[in-house]
């Protein structure tokens, strides 16, 4: 299971030294290179394989919003997205399926 402290701990590391991080993180070398994901199928499988389809959608939305809010900081965006996916129900609530 994902431990949010891992991603938070990455924030103190020098981004210039990073080329990639195991588990699906994209390059953290330059924040301006960070790009939001367009669809669930674009998400790194290693990051979202433990989530239901509904939780993957929550992950995608939270990641893209956090990426913008944190000026392209992918480590913070991934940590935020994992927290959102873990809090989302496994199935979409019935009232939102209408």
N, C-alpha and C positions, 0 to 999 in steps of 0.2 A: 504494500500500500504506500501511497505517496506521503512523504513526510515534508510538510511545508517548510520546516526549518532548513532543509537542504537548499531549496531555492532561495530562501531569505539569506542564507549564508553566502550564496554566490554574489550577493550585492557588494560585499567587501572586497572581492577579488578584482584584480585589474582586468578590465574588459579588453584592453589592447593585447593581452597575452592569450586570449581565448580564440580558438578557431571553431571548435564545436564542443558540446558537452554530451556525454552519453545519455541516452534516454529520450532523444528526440529534440533537444534544444537546437535551434538554428544558431548560426554564427552570432556571437555577441560582440564582435570586434568593433562595429560602429553602430550606434543607435539609429542613424539615418538609413541604414540598410534594413531595418526591421519593417516587415510588411505584414499587414493583417491577413488572416486566412479568409478565403472567399466562401468556402463550404466545408461541411463536416468531413468530407472525404479527403480534404487537403491537410487535415490535422495529423500530426505524427502519431502513428499507431501505438508506439511505445508510451505516449502520453495519455491516450484515451481508451486503450483496449479494455480497461476495467469498468468502463461506464456504459450505461444503457444509451440508446439512441437519444432519448430526451435529455439525459445528462450531457451528452456530447454537444447538443445544441446550446445548452447553458454554458458549457465550457467555451465554445466558439464565440458566443456573444460577450461573455465576460473577458475573454482574452483580448478580443479586438478593442473593447472599451478601455481596458486597463492599459493596453499598448499605447493608445492615444493619450490617456490621462498621465501615464508615467513617461511620456516623451520617448517612446520606443524601447524602454527597458524591458527586454523579454523575460528576464528572470522574475521580475515583479509581476509581469503579465501572466506568466505560467503559474506562479503561486496563487494569484487571484483567481485564475480560471479553475484551478484544482479545487479551491475552497468553494467556488460557486457550484461546480459539478457535484461535489460531495454533499452539498446542502439541497440540491435539486432532487425531487422525487424521481424514482426510477421510471415511472410512467407519467405521461402527461395527464394533468388533472382532467376529469371528465367534463367539467364546465368549460374548459378552453378548447375542447374538440368540436364544439357545435358549429 
